[in-house]
């Protein structure tokens, strides 16, 4: 189609799962009223970011996909005629869980899911305790409005993930995210972290000649120890920001992008043409040792 209007829902969450789902649905409706055709929700939007602790009780938050949340969102997608990108805590089987994003098409149909491939384990981000690494590979979804690729949060730091998804034909890369600052850190450290996070994703837009849409949560969690930094944004295929959200406020924003611009950017800056695919085999090694 070329031009498509994408909606970004940057919101805060509570400990009440149904309350968060209801809020997200309200925000999707708000985005649709503003003309959105594809609406992306942030990572794990039905709960607080529970991976700050290793607590077995948190597994009760998980659900099957498709399941209750996707059923509710499918009805909304059909009613509004919008595509919804929904990041959820998936219970695949007893004792087997994933960090997963479902994609619902504009007619309410379930197009499939992507399971987060890169799983972090850092202070306050103990995701390896909860999530098995994705085993579906990288995915694209042919929605009514565009062919999209979906990656999740920690995947943002890996150019390989963006490259493969773009090579599969993704016209837009979406990144549902949950990342923030420890409030105990100084302002300089926080600024460096945010700038790195934004820069790496803008570089994916440039390297692959596609738009990148990154949607983060906002607000204080972990009893005030963590401030999720918001800063959701849309970058064009040259890395220029078409939209940048605040660090403090909930925002539901719609941005029109033109996927046909990828052809012009890729023609004038032909990174895909000049790839030396015959030389890249060493990338599959963990590290290239001297001996």
N, C-alpha and C positions, 0 to 999 in steps of 0.2 A: 504493500500500500504506500510505502514511503513515509508520509507524515503520520505520526502516532502520538497520542497524548498519554504520558505516563504519570501516574499518581504516586507520591511518596507519603507514607504515613509514619511520621516520627512521633512516638508517644511514650508516656511513662506507664508503668505497670504497678499492680498491687499483688497481694498474696491470694486474691480471689480469682480463680481461673475463669469462672463464668463471667465475672465482671470485666475481665480483660477481653474476652471474646466479644462480649456485647459492645464494648468500647471500640474494638477494632472494626466491627461491622458498621457501627455508626460513622467511623472515619472513612470507611470504604464508600459509604453512601454519600458522605460529604465530597469525597474526591470525584465520584461519578457525577454529582450535581455540578461540579466545576468542569466537566467534560472529559474526565479521565477514561481511557479505554483499557489500560493495563494498570493495576494497582498493586504495589509491592508493600507488604508488611515487614516489620523488622524481625530479627532472629528471635525465636522462642517467645513470641508476643503474648501467649496465653498465661504467662507466669512472670514472677520476678526472675532475675538471672540466678538460678539456684546453684550453679556450678562454683560458687564462691566457697562452698563447703562440700565435704564428702559425707553425705547423709543418705542412708538407705531409704529413708522415708520419702525422699524426693522422687524416687522411681514411681510413686503413685501418681505423679503428674503426667506420666506417659500415656499414650493412646495409640491404637492402630491407625494406619493410613492406607486406604480410606477409613474414616471413622467419624466420631461425633462432630469434631470441629470442621472437617472437610465437608461433611453433609450440610452443616449450617451455612458454610461459606458458599457451597455450590448453589444453594437456593438463592443466596444474595447475588451471586454472579449471573445466574439466569434471569433474575428479576431486573437487574440493572443493565445487563448486556455488557458486562466488563470481565476482563481476565483478572484473576486474583492469584498472587504469589504468596503462599502461606507457609511460614517456617514453624515446624512443630517438633515436639519430643515424641519420637516414634517408638512404640513397643511392637517389635517385630515378632517376638515369641517370648516365652517365659525365660527371663534372664538375658535377653538380647535386645539392645536398644540402640537407636541411631538419632543423630541430629539431622533432621530431614525437612526438605521443602517440597510441598505439593503445589502443583499448578492446575488451576481450574479455568477452563475456557469460558468464553462469553455466553455459551449456551448452558452453562452449569456442568458440563461434562468434566470428568476427572482425566487429565491428560497424562498424569504420571508423577513421579517424584525423583528428586535428586538427594542422595545421602552424602553428607559432608565428608570429604575425603581426608582433609588435614585436621587432626584433632590435637589441640594444644594441651599442655599441662604446665601451668605457671601458677604462682601465688594468686589466689582469688579466681583462677580460671582452670579448675580441676576437671576438665572435660573428659579426660581419659578414664576417670572413675565411672562415668555414665555412658559414654558413647563408644560403640564399635565403629572403626573407620568404614566409610562407605565402600560398597562392593558393586555398585551399579555402573561405575565409571563416570565419565563426564557426559552430560546430557544436554540436548536441546529440545525445545518444545515448540511445535508449530501451532501457534495460537491463531485466532481469527485475525489479529491485527499485526502480528510480527512473529518472526522466528526468533525465540529468545533462548539465552543460556542463563542458567542459575547456578551460582556458586555461593558459599556460605562463609561469612566472617573470616576465620583463620585462613581459608582458601585465598583470601585477598593478597596474601604476601607471596604467592607462588605464581610467577609468570607462566610456568608450564601449564597450569590449570586454565588460565585465561587463553593462552595460545591454542590449546587443544580444543577448547569450547568454541573459539572463533573459527578454527579450521573446520569444525563440524557444520559451520554455516550460521552460527548465531549472529543476528543483526544487532542485538542489544545484550550487554552483560549486566545482570542484576546481582547485587550482593546484599542480601539481608544480613544484618550485623548487630552484635551486642558488644560494645567495647567502650571503656571509659577510663577515667583517671582515678587513682587512689587519692583521696583528699589530703592525705598526709604528705604528698609529694609537692615539690616547689613548682612555681609557675613555669620556669624555664623547661623543666623536665616534661611537664604536661604538654607544653607547646611543641616541643620536639617530637613527642610521640604522635600527637595529632597530625602534624605536618608530614611525618613519615607515612602515616596511614593514608592520608589523602594523596600524597605524591605517588605511592606505589600503584594505586588504582588509576590515577590519571595516566600513568605510564602504560597501563594495559590498554587504555583507550587509544593512545598514540601508536603503540607497537602493532596493534591489531586493526586499527582503522575502524573502530566501532564506538558507539556511545556506551558509557558506563553509568549505571544508576546504583548508588550506594545508599542504603536506608538503615539508619542506626536508631537505637532507643535513646531516651533522654531521662534525666532525673536522678535523684539520690536513692541508692539502695544499700544493702548491707549495713543498716543502722547508721547511715551517713558516711560510711568509710569509702564508698565508691560513688562517683558522679559519672553517669554515662553521658558521654560528651556530645551526643547529637551530631551536628555537623553533617547531616545527610547532604548529598549533592548529586548533580548530573554533570558529566563531562562529555564534550563532543569528541569526535575522532582525532582531534588535534590536542586534546587535553584541556581545552578551555572550559571554564566552569559556566554552565548555563543556569545553575541554581546552587545556592549554598544556604543551608539552614543554620539556625543559631545553635549555641551550645546549651541553652537554658530552657527553651520553650518547646512545647508540642507544636507541630506544624503538619498540616495536610495541604500539600502543594501539588499542582499539576503543571507539567512542563511539556511543551510540544517539541518533539524531535523529528528529524527527517532521516530515516535510515538510508535513503538513496544517496546521501552525502558520502557514505562510505566509499562509493565508487570513485568519486572525485579525489578524496584524500588518498586512497590506495593507488590511484593512477599517478598522482603527482609525487607521492612518497611511497614508492613501490617496495615496501619491506617484504611483502609476501613473495613478490617476484624474485627477489635477490636472496631468499633463504637458501643456505647451503645444506640441504637436508642430508647430503651424503657425508657430512662431517659431524653430525650431531649425536652419533651413537654413544660417546662418553657421558652424555647427560644422564643415562640410565644407571650410572654408578653412583653409590653413596658419596664417594670422595675419590679423586684421582690421585692415588699415592704415587710417589716418585719411583718406587720399586715395584 
